Every structure is written in structure tokens, then in C-alpha cells.
Amino acid sequence: MNISIFGLGYVGCVSLGCLAKNGHFVIGVDTNPSKVDQINSGKATIIEKDVDTIIAEQKSAGHISATTDNQLAIKGSDISIIAVGTPSTDKGHLNLQYIFKVAENIGEALQHKDTFHIIAIRSTIMPGTCDKFAAIVERISGKKRNEDFAIVDNPEFLREGTAVQDYYNPPLTLIGSDNINAAEKVADLYRQLPAEVIITDLKIAEIMKYINNTYHALKISFSNEIGNICSELGIDSHKVMDIFCKDKQLNISPYYFKPGFAYGGSCLPKDLKGLQTLAHDLYIDVPVIDAIHKTNDLQIQRAIKLIYKYWDKKLGFLGLSFKAGTDDLRNSPTVTIIEALLGKGCDIVIYDKNINVAMLTGTNKEYIDSRIPHLSSLLVSDPEELINNCDIIVINTKEPEFIKLVEDIDNKIIVDFVRLDDAILSKSNYLGINW
Ligand SMILES: NC(=O)c1ccc[n+]([C@@H]2O[C@H](COP(=O)([O-])OP(=O)(O)OC[C@H]3O[C@@H](n4cnc5c(N)ncnc54)[C@H](O)[C@@H]3O)[C@@H](O)[C@H]2O)c1
């Protein structure tokens, strides 16, 4: 395949060498003539293990070249990979000026090209950038997206210091596109790598790098806060985190990674508070850990706001405990929501087959008596009755029986906090909390 790469910095230089090594003819483009000269003399533009050797070998094999001439690069390639910088502005926003300048450059060059061209953005960009890029290319070239050219997002996951190793061993190959043929062609460039190829929506691919890197920063900061607490207590933080990582069911696993409603119950809020107070008593600042319950409270406020839009309607809650299959009401976020909505004068009924007020005992009973003392007057024993009598149905727990109850409802609003079942997501009367 003939490939052009715009931007011969870190990502561009590594891609140039590695794609050529994999048998492609690659032409690099940069506005900086000295980088172009370096490549044309067989030298890497960056200091990075193995890149020098790869560039020198591929240059002598005649597989790579470089230019400042956009038109030459576009004419001589079927796919253009965009790897220009996307730094932060002074205010912390993403500076996309280099990306949009390349869009203009490619738009001008495409005026002189008659064959289909694929643009793959490798730089880290915000959701919506590919659409803006394509609009600039259309405006300047006079060509039509998906008729004359296509755009895909193909974020780069390599890390400096291990860039070549990461290039050949990526965690996955991600391609976002509205053009499956273009996505498949770009995927073909990476199919020999030992990584799953995922083709998805453009905006999903665009946002992924931000989510990954934010999570990586969170992991480091969380581990550092744990380390600071442990070392103050004379506990070996590395032994602690090694054991933490051995739990592949709840800790290092997809478990809990589902956007949705707030956490609750008798353990998470209590033990989080316990660790916070421990750190506080040791005079250790733990802002990441401190922020967790604030985020959880915000999720409860978000849910209240979502339901309160229907304040003058009859509200029916399916599920009250903090998760399905239990009658534990302690720290159930749904109890907080209902308490707040009752305080605002809302008309509410609740169905939860696990809750029998007369059977509640101990701290569970004390908790609910202190929050919703007249709970028994709000409970109904027949879910059908709740559905028939209410205008808004709020699903709080993932009880399998709920799907049958709501799947055929079209004349009432369904508010879902648990993503009950994908089959109801597309209903026009359906509202998810954050999907
Ligand atoms: N560096 C990394 O480890 C890394 C890893 C993954 C993703 N990324 C992302 O990849 C992108 C590129 O990062 P980088 O570190 O390689 O950037 P860089 O700053 O090292 O290189 C960018 C290059 O683009 C060139 N350029 C600017 N405008 C141009 C234009 N109109 N035409 C041609 N060339 C132009 C610059 O002269 C420069 O050589 C960024 O979005 C970055 O966030 C970087």
C-alpha cells in the first residue's frame, strides 16, 4: 500500500518506519524542512529505541521518503495518516490548529486527485473533530465525503520510551468510521499485529484515548494515595497493591465498569469513609479518594433532577433496595431519591418483592425508619398495579422480572437507572441515566 504520513514527530516517525518495515511504501510530510531532510538522509527525527535502525534500513531499501510538498504526498498515496501535534492551549483546551491546517492542505491537494482517498487520523482528537476535518476537506477540495474520500479515526496507543515495542504489541487496534470499506482498508495495515481490531463509531474512537489516559492518570494517583497512607502506617504499599492486583474478579476486571447509578449499600460508603478518616487522622491529603463520595452524591442529584422533570405525575419505583435480590435498604441511593422527591411533594408508589416492612430488623429497620417512616403506605404488592396507576416508571434494580413488565409500555415514560435490557433502549419513551 502507498501511504502518506502528515507529521514526522514522535508518532509519525515511528509509524513511518514500522509501516515501511511491514512492506508498505511510506512518504512522510512535515512543515519542518529539517525533519524532512533527516528522514531523507535515513535518520530518525526522534530519540527512541530501535527507530534509528528501522528508519536507516527502510530508507536504504527505498521504502520511505519525506517531503514538504502536500500535493506530491497525496498524489502518491491511497491512505494519509495524520500524526500532527494536538497540544493544550493556555487554558487547557485542545489546540486543533495543526489538525485543521492539515485538513486545508489535504483539501487543496485533493483538488488535483481523481482516485478515492482515505484519511486516517492518528493524533489524539476530541469527539466531532473528524466531522469538522471532513467538512474542511469538502469545502476546499470540492469533493464529497464517502464518494471521493473517507475519514477514519485510528488513535495511537504507543508510549514514548517503548514506542516500537508498543507499535508491534498494541493493546488493541481501534478504528472509528462511518465508512466500513475505508475502516477495513486501514485495519488491513495492522491485521498482522497480535491485537484485536475493533471497528466502531467515529465519536467512540475519538473519545477513547482521553478516557484511557485519564484512567491511567487515575490509577497512578489512586495508587500513590494508597502508598502514602500505607507508608505512614509502616505497611509495604507494593505488597498491598500486588495483592490488590491479584483480585481479577472485582479489582482488575470489567466488573463495576458500567456507567449507571450511584453505589450504595452497607459496605462501600462505610469503608470508603473509614479509609478517608484514617488518612485524615494521619494528616495525609487524599483528594482522589475524597472526591469519590462527591461524585456518587452528584449521581444521586442527577437522578433526582431527571425524575423531578415529572414532578406533577404519579411516579412508580420498581426496586428500592441498593441492588437486586436483597432487602438491604441501608445507604440505598434510591431511598435518598425517594426521600428528596417526597420532600418536594411528589406522589410516589414503590414495588420491591424483597421488602416486607414487618420483617425488617436491626440497623436496616432503623435506617428506613429514620428516612421514610411511612414506607409501608407507599409499597404495593402487585407490580402490574403500579404500572397501571403510574405515569412514570423508574427502574432501580436489575430484577429479571422487570423487563416483562416494561417492554410493551408505550404510553408512559420509563426511566432506567440499571440498563435493564438492551431491547428497550431504543423505545421513544425510554430514558437512561447516562446512556
Ligand atoms: N508522543 C506520544 O507518545 C503519543 C502517543 C500517542 C498519541 N500521541 C498523539 O499523536 C499526535 C502527535 O504527537 P507527537 O508526539 O508525534 O507530536 P510531535 O509534536 O512530536 O510532532 C508533530 C509533527 O507535526 C508536524 N506538523 C505540524 N503541522 C503540520 C502540517 N500542517 N503538515 C505536516 N506536518 C505538520 C510538526 O512539524 C511536528 O513535526 C498528538 O495528537 C499526540 O497527542 C502521541
The ligand as an ORCA input file, in Angstrom:
! r2SCAN-3c Opt
* xyz 0 1
  N       4.031     11.205     21.719
  C       3.331     10.168     22.130
  O       3.785      9.327     22.908
  C       1.949      9.966     21.623
  C       1.328      8.714     21.806
  C       0.053      8.513     21.305
  C      -0.611      9.552     20.676
  N       0.012     10.767     20.538
  C      -0.727     11.815     19.833
  O      -0.262     11.826     18.489
  C      -0.222     13.165     17.990
  C       1.173     13.516     17.547
  O       2.012     13.518     18.696
  P       3.577     13.632     18.550
  O       4.129     13.499     19.930
  O       4.069     12.727     17.477
  O       3.699     15.166     18.045
  P       5.028     15.994     17.677
  O       4.814     17.364     18.188
  O       6.252     15.231     18.107
  O       5.019     16.015     16.086
  C       4.078     16.686     15.317
  C       4.708     16.991     13.963
  O       3.689     17.520     13.114
  C       4.306     18.485     12.262
  N       3.258     19.316     11.648
  C       2.542     20.318     12.204
  N       1.690     20.829     11.276
  C       1.856     20.120     10.137
  C       1.269     20.169      8.852
  N       0.328     21.056      8.534
  N       1.685     19.284      7.933
  C       2.642     18.371      8.212
  N       3.254     18.296      9.411
  C       2.867     19.159     10.363
  C       5.243     19.217     13.204
  O       6.242     19.953     12.497
  C       5.812     18.048     14.008
  O       6.973     17.519     13.406
  C      -0.773     14.031     19.119
  O      -2.153     14.192     18.953
  C      -0.490     13.218     20.359
  O      -1.382     13.530     21.409
  C       1.270     10.974     20.966
*
